[in-house]
Amino acid sequence: MAAYTSDEEVDKSYTRLRATFLSGKTKSIAWRKWQLKQVWWLVNDNKQQLLDALHTDLNKHNYESFFTECTGVLNDVLDHLEHIEVWTKPKHPEGSLVMNYLMGATLSPEPRGLVLIIGPWNFPISLILQPLVAAITAGCTVLLKPSEMARASQACLEELIPRYLDNDAIRVITGGPAETTRLLQRQYDHIFFTGSPGVGRHIALAAAKHLTPTVLELGGQGPSVVTASADIDFAAKSIVSTKYINAGQICLAVNHVLAHPSIAAKLVERMQYHLKQFDLDGSKAMTKIINRKNFDRLKSAIEASNGTVVYGGVADAEALNIRPTILTDVKATDPIMNDEIFGPICPILIATTAEAIQSINSKPHPLAIYIFSHNQKEIDEIIASTISGGVTVNDTLLHSAVPGAPFGGVGESGYGAYHGAYGFTEFSHIRIISQPGRLVRSFFSLRFPPYSKQDLNKIDIKNRLGFKRGETMADQTIRLEQALWNKGGQILRWTIVFCFVVLADKWSGSWLGLWWLTTQAGRLAKQLELSNASILSFHRRIWT
């Protein structure tokens, strides 16, 4: 195995990245676009090399590797290139347009600075490159630390990133636990970590010494609740797919199933059926366990469980392969329920909806909850009674693929989020900039001493909302008109302003021409309506 990056080389990289950020180079939108496109070409030009590395590390099938590791990166590059100019543009704060104008107020997204991204071994390519895309879009300099456990992928990134990306702003370093510990002694402007809750605690502790903001993308014991009204066949197929893909080594995989007593037997039968269908290509098509340590951990978990193995349970130490395993007769106190499984083992627990909610709330907040039900009241009850990073109803994993939506955990499953604009925001500091005019500065002169000359009535805050003393919770209402104003207020306000401007233009003799344009638009709309009516009439005459 090649030696890890020396401390001397790490120091050089750290110093170079600090200097580059201070030079302002990465703040250029042109630089950011260029580097985003270079990430595209890095993946696009070297697909087979990346797939080969993933096969070496995890025995991943090429299709699975490309689907789970490459498509997300390529989509992110396109999404960030498409929106970078909108996301980076300074905006006015929400509130009074008049006050924003008088205060000269803007919100300016600015890069945090030098960021450290530490990647995991289970998706060693995508979970390094996707945060990198967000950091580039934000204008940061980046120090990348791939997982040392996925050696071929680490070597691949160590070769390709210097070849494609700006070495003054983006560097890759390698190391094991000892090297990472020393790496974390330095001060960064942001740390992004994907991995286990145990290591996440060490990252958070190290970051706290420098008050460094941190994103922790962790995991947890994410359950699947299968109720009596569920589509049992599809629920079974979707659940076991999370135990087959990447051999269940996914933070979003179903950890265990909480099945309603009335459907549990049928669910187990369909899970076995679909696993047999998944296995038609043979065991060689399935991802292996990353290393012997994790293989032994999972094998021991099966052996220590008091549940019954009804499917799988076959372990090949030489190939580091464990077949997808279904355990029934599992109780909440079973040893396998103590920690996140993170492997191809699926315990089935019997639980009503109420018991399922109680079970979820008895454990740390999971990264995801999967609900299979066709009873909306039941779905709403489970969502309202629990806390998780995300929820997918009547499927698994898909909430993490919603375009523009944040992905992240809560509590022990992590904090912070990324994907789309949320990733850009995580690596940015929203800086409020105010340039008040003389009138505003004069108004705020009331803040200057001596206070004995000031009138308290000038700064008193009046109850403009009109709520009354003595109100109880029962007195609280949500006015429909207020809700509509809050939801579509900005559009409505601008529409009203436009209408007043058009009417004023009419009264002034259409000096601006807006009234004329409005009437012409109305005539055109009427003509289109008549044309559509003529076309429909023509079709009716032909076909009747």
C-alpha positions, 0 to 999 in steps of 0.5 A: 500500500502506498504511504499516506500523505506526510505531515509536511505535505499536508502543511504545504497543501493547507498553506497553499489553500489558505493563500489561494482563498485570501487572494480572492481567486475562488470568488470569481463566478467564472472560476467556479463554473470552470471547476464545476465543468472540470468535475464533469469531465473528471467523471465523464472521461474516467468512467471505467477507471472509477468503476474498476476502482469501485469493483476492486473495493466493494465488488460492485457491479458496473451498473450499480456503481454508475447508478449510485456513484456517478449519476448523482455527481453529474446531475449535481454539476448540471444543477449547480451550473444552471443555478449558480448565478441565481444562488450567488446573487445578492438579495434583499431581506424579506420584509418592507421594500421601503425599509430595504431601500432606505437601509440599503440592505442586501444579503450577500452569500459569501464563501466560508473559506478553507473547508475540509471534506472527509468522505466515507468508504461505502460510496467513496466517489460520490460522497466526496465529489458531491460535497465538493461540487457544493463547495466549489459553487460556494467559492471555497478552497477545499481539502479532500480526505477520501476514506482509506478503507476504499483503497482503490477509490482513494488512489483513483481520486488521488490521481484524477483530482490534481489532473483535472482541478485547480491544485491551488484551490483543491487538494487531496490528502490521504491518511488513516485514523492517526493522520486524520486526528492530526489533520483535525488539529488544524483550523478550518472554516467549515468541516463536512463529514460523512460516516458513522455517529461514533466517528462523527462525535470525534469530528464534532469535538475537534471542530468545537475547539476552533468553533468550526461550523460542521455538517455531519452526515451520519446514519442511524437505525432507520425503520420501515413501518408496514401497516395492514393497508400497505401494498405488501408485495411492493413494500417487500421488494422495496425494503429488501432492495435496500439490503441488496444494493451495496450489501445494505452498507447504506446510511439510508437502508432499512435497518429493521421492519416494524410489521403489523401482525395481520400482514407480517407472514405475507410480508416475509414470504414476499421478501424471500421471493424478491430476494430470490429474483434479485439473486438470478445473476448469482452471488458474484453480482452482489457487493461485498462487505468492505473488510474483514472487521465489518464482515466479522461484526455482521456475522457475529450479529447474526449469530448473537441474535435470538431471532430465526434466520428464515432466509440467507445467513450464508457467509463467505469469509474469503469473498467477504460476502454475506447473503441478504438475511431475514430474521423473524421472531425478533424482539426489541431487546434482541442484541441485533437491535442495539446498534445500526446494522449497516449490512445485508441483515433485516430483522422483522419485528411485529408491531401495531401502528401505535407500537411502531411509533413507540418503538421509533421514539424509544431510539435516537432520531433516525436518518429516514423513516419508511412508511408503507400504508394506504391510510392517509390518517395513519401516515399523518399520525406516524409522521406527526408523532416521530422525528427523522431526517426524512420520510418516504411513503410507500417506497424507500430512499426516494426522499433523498432524490427529490430535486432541490430538497435538503438531505440530512439528519437530525440528532444522532443521525447528523446535522446540516444538510446539502443537495441543490441550493442547500449544499451551496448555503452550507458552504456559504456565509450569508452576510448582511450588508447595510448602506443606510442613507442620511435620512435613516441615519438621522432617524436612528440618532435617537440611539445616541446618549445622553438618554435623558434628552430622549423621549421613551414614546419615540421607541415604544412598540405598539401592538399592531397585530391587535391581540388581547390580554387573557387569550388562551390557546383556544382563542388562536385562529389562522385567518384564511386571508392572512395565510393566503397573504403570507403564502402568496403575499409577494406575488399578490403585492406586486400584482396590486402594484402593477394594477395601480401603475397600469391604471395610473398610466391610463389616467395619464393618457397612456404615457408609458404605454402600459394600458395599451399593452394590457388591452392588446394582451387581452385582445390576443387572449380572446383571439386565442380562445376563439381559435381554440374553440374553432379547432375544437368545433372542427375536430367534433365535426370530423369525428362525429 
